[in-house]
Amino acid sequence: MLCVRLSLYRYDKDGNRIDNITDWGLAQFQTHYGDSTITKLDIFNYTYAVLHNPAYRTKYEINLKREFPRIPFYDDFHKWVNWGKQLMDLHINYETVQPYPLKRIDLPFATNRIPKAKLKADAANGTIILDDVTTLEGFPKIAWEYRLGNRCALEWILDQYKEKKPKDPTIAEKFNTYRFADYKEQVIDLLQRVCTVSVETMQIIQQIEV
């Protein structure tokens, strides 16, 4: 999934807010669509939807790797604005969406030991093995299609929480205190919510593709 880090506005050294969408750009959209009610926020949402359009990303794949995207004028401007709003809301508020109803399977284990972290995804079977005790099942196939850059969003989360031993022996001995077990419940909750975001994002993208 393409990621363009460009905000709606920025601030100068004196704290003054500056719109990243210029008045000239606003005028271009208002003139093209014959609609003076179009706002800069509308254009921002429209652009967010366009950047999630698979046909657009495929057509301009090479250009998008080396320059800022050029945004085309698609028919039904406000339909694209609505898609952009939906996508923006999902991606900004991912921590508050309804968790996806995954099935959690826990094997019996001794309470005096810490389960060994695995964090392995099996998209074909719709499962994620968190450790040698807990597995999550029921990830729908469509959830694996939502990508951040060139990686599936679900797998990206797993990578962030893996236990990685530093190469430097001093750092490994004194500062390598991270344990997945301490964040396990947090990761389960995050995976459920990102699964919801992934499914709903792909459903919107399917509408865009029609």
Salt bridges, closest charged atoms under 4 A:
ASP19 OD2 - LYS40 NZ 3.00
ASP23 OD1 - LYS40 NZ 2.77
ASP35 OD2 - HIS78 NE2 3.03
GLU61 OE2 - LYS65 NZ 3.86
ASP106 OD2 - ARG104 NE 2.83
ASP131 OD2 - LYS184 NZ 2.88
ASP132 OD2 - ARG113 NH1 3.74
ASP159 OD2 - ARG151 NH1 3.38
ASP159 OD2 - LYS164 NZ 3.66
ASP182 OD1 - ARG179 NH2 2.92
GLU185 OE1 - ARG104 NH1 2.92
ASP189 OD2 - ARG193 NE 2.85
